[in-house]
């Protein structure tokens, strides 16, 4: 019953035998999709209509819903990048921003520090990210809290502000959990994760 959220994981282009389809692929996180639906991609804001839902070596289905991985062809050949979030145009849009407040659990032995570059993985988006402000930190071992710290230690739970290099599309955790969750990568390892609050 939630609005459609389909993170675009990749776009396939076939050239053999005059096949000129471009197929956007991804897993539907919430909602449902049918051919003919008007859709918008975020953060770019590009709009078009679904021509068909593609299936591999099977007839094209009449609809797709949350939990299914699908391929989508569009009525117009717009340029869509992996990492964009596809939504139904008639439904509430996701948030688009470069700064957001989060709840974050840090897992890495080395602390998360201000102004160091990390990688944010949010749905299908991958974008550089920095820790800009630490509002409050709770030590998970004894539940004590501190404010205005300059770093986040291992096993700390923090309310903080992150900033990305370019705009990303997401939902708030209170609205659609599936597209509010993220992980932080440092030196090719998952270092932490959390949810977007505002």
N, C-alpha and C positions, 0 to 999 in steps of 0.2 A: 504493500500500500504506500510505500515511500516514493518520492520522485525518482525518476530514472537517473542513475549514475553509472556510466560506462567509461572507465579509464582506458584510453587508447594505448595499447602496449606496442603496436607496430602497424605499419601500413605496407601491404604487399602489392606489387605491380607485376602483372604477367604480360609477356610479349609474344608468346608462341601462337600461331594460327590466328593472328588478328585479335587476340583477346586484349582489350584495352581497359579492363576493369582495374580499379584501385580499390583494394579491400582493407578497410580499417578493422583491426581485430582487438579484442579485449574480453574481459570477464565482466558481466553485468553484476555490479555490487548491490544495487537496489532498483526496484521498479520493474517495468516491462517495456517492451519495444515491439512495434509492428511496422511492416512496410507502409510507406505513406506518411509516417510521423515526421513532423517538422522538428529538427534538432539543432542545437547550438553547441559549439565547442568552446570551452573555456581553458585558458585565459584569453585566447585570441578573439572570441566573440563571433567567429564565422558561423553562418547559418546556411542550412540546406535541408533537403528532405531525404529520408531513407528510401532507396530504390528497392533493395531486397536484403533479406537476412540470408547470408550464405552458409551452406553446410558442406563439409568435405565428403565427397563421394556419396552424397545423399540428396534427396529432393530438398529444396529450400523450405524451411519451416515458415508457417504463417505468423508466428510470434516468438519472442524469446523473453525470458524473465530472470530475476535475480538468481545467481548461482551458475548460470550458463555462460560458457565461453563461446563467443560468436564472431563471425565476420560480417561486415556491413558494407554494402555498396551504396553510393550516394547518387542522387540525380544530377548533381553538378560536380565536376572534378576539381573541388577546392583542395588547397594544400593544407593537410592536417598533420601535425607532428606527434610522434609518440610522447606521452606524458600529458596530453590534453584530456579534459574531462568532457564526455559527451552527455548532454541532457536533452530532455524534451523541452522545446521552446515554450510550451504552454504551462510548464510547471515552475515552481520556485527555483531560481538560479543559485548556484553555489557562490561562496565568497571568493573574491580574487584579491590578493594582497602580496606585499613583500615583507610585511611585519605582522606577527601574530603572537598572542600570549598563549602559552602552553603549560601543561603539566608534564614533566619529564622525569623519567627514572634513568639514572646514569649507571652503567654496568662496567665500564672499563676501569682498569687499575689506575691509569693516569687520569687526573681530573679534567673535566671540561672547563675550558678557560675562555674568558672574554676575548673577542676579536680574532680568534683562531678560525681558520676556514675548515669546515666539515662538509659532508655531503648529506643532504636530506633526501630520503626516499618516502614519497607521499603518493599513495595509489601507484600509478605508473610513472609519475614525474620523478626525475632525478636532477637536483639542482644544488649548487653550492650554497652553504648557509653559515651564518655566524651567530654566536651567542652575544646578544647586545646588552641585556640587563638581567640580573638575578633578583627577583622580588622577595622570594622566601624559600628557604631550604629546610626540609625536615629530614633528620637522620632516622632512617628506617629501623635502626637497631635499638634506639632508646626513645624515639618519638619527640626528641627535642627539636626546637625550631630556631632559625637564625634569619635575619634579614640583611640586605645589602652586602652579601658576600660577592667576591670577585671570581669565584669558581664553584664547580659542583663536583663533590667527591663521589667515589664509588659507593653505590647503594643509596645515595641521597635521592630524595624525591624533591623536585624543585618546581616552583612556579616562576617562569622566566619568559623573556621576550627573545624570539629568534627573528633574524632578517635574512631573506634569500636574495640571490643575485638578480633574479628576474621574477615577475609575478607568477604565482601558482594558484590553482583552483582547489578549493577544499570546502568542507562543511564543518560547522561547529559540532563539538562532541554532543552537546545537548540536543542537536537536531538530527544529524545522520552520522552515527558512530563510524560506519564503514569507511567513510571518506574524510574522517578527522584524524585517523591514526597515522603515525609516521615512525620511522626509525632514523637514527643518526649513524652515519658510517665514518670511521676514522681509520686511515691506513688499511682500507679494504676489509675492515672488521666491523660488525655491528657493535656500537659503543653505547647506545642508549635508545630510548624510544618513548613515545607518549601520545598525547591527544591535544588537539587545538581547542582552546577555550573561547577566545575572541580575537 
